[in-house]
Amino acid sequence: MMSRGDKSKYSEKQKTMAEHIEEGYEHRGVPSREAQRRAWATVNKVYGGGTKGGSGHTQPIDKSPMYKGGRKGGAAAAARPKYERQASARKAARTRARHLAHSA
């Protein structure tokens, strides 16, 4: 029996995929261990676990977990009233203008 955390049954493609997902989470400010946990959870959901070895029989992959992030993020903004979204947009525009003026 494999020990928990053993990645020997994963293909190089799966390992690379997990690395890229993890980097994306870390870039967005997620702590390293949590980013690693989420990355491997995504790989497992897509492939159904490790696929290395065997006679070439593979399960069809499910790409839906890879596209879930954008849909989840929009719900929070949609729940806010129109005046709050507009105020936030005005503030962001002022900040961008200020940053542009300071960088020039």
N, C-alpha and C positions, 0 to 999 in steps of 0.2 A: 504494500500500500504506500502511495506517495504521501510525503509529509505536506502539511498545509503550507502553501506558498511556493511549492515546487513547480517551476515553469518548464520542466523538461519535455512535457507532452505538447507544448505549443510550438507551432511552426515559426520560422523567422518572420514571415509576413505578419502573423499575429503579434509577435513581440514588437515589431516595428510599429504596428498600428497602435498598440498600447502606449508606446513611447510618445508618439505624436499626440495622442489624445491627452496624455498626462502633461505634456508641454503646454498644450492649449489651456488646460485648467490652471496651471501654475501662472501662465501669462495673465490670466484673469484674476489672480490673487488667491486662489484656493491653496491651502497648505499642502505640502509635498505628499504626506501620507494619504490625505483625503483624495488628492489628485490621482495618486497611484491606485487607490481602491476603486474610484469611479472609472478609471481607464480600463482596468481588468474586468470590472462588472460589465462595461460596454462590450468588450471583446467576447466575453462569455455569452452575453445575450445575443450577439450577432452570429457567432459560430457554434454556440452550444457546447463550449468547452474546448479542450485541446484537440487538434486534428492531426497531429504528427503520427506517422506510422499507419499500418493497415494496408489494405489492398486497393487503395484509391477510391473507396466508397466515401463520398462526402455528403453531408446534409446540405440542402439549399440554405444559403445565408439570408438572414433577415436584416435588411439595412435600416429599418425604421428607427432603432435607437440612435443612429447617427444623425438623424434629422430632427430630433425631438426638441433640442435646445431653443431654437428660434420661436417655436410655437408656444413654449412655456413662458418665455420672457414677455411676450406681448400682452398677456392677460392682465398683468399688474398695471400697465399704462392704460389699458382700456377701461379698467375699473375706476380710474380717477376721473373726476369731473372735468369738463372742457376748460373751465377757467384755470384749473391747476396745471393742466398740460400746456396751455398757452403761456402762463407765467413762467413755467420751466423753460419753454422754448425761447422766450424773450431773454431770460437770464443767461441761457447758453449762448445766444447770439451776442450779447454784451461781452461775455467772457471771451468768446472767440475774437471779437473785434479788439479787445484790450490786449490779448496775447499777440495778435498780429501787429498792433502798434508798437509793442515793446520789442518784438523780434526784428523789426525793420530798422 
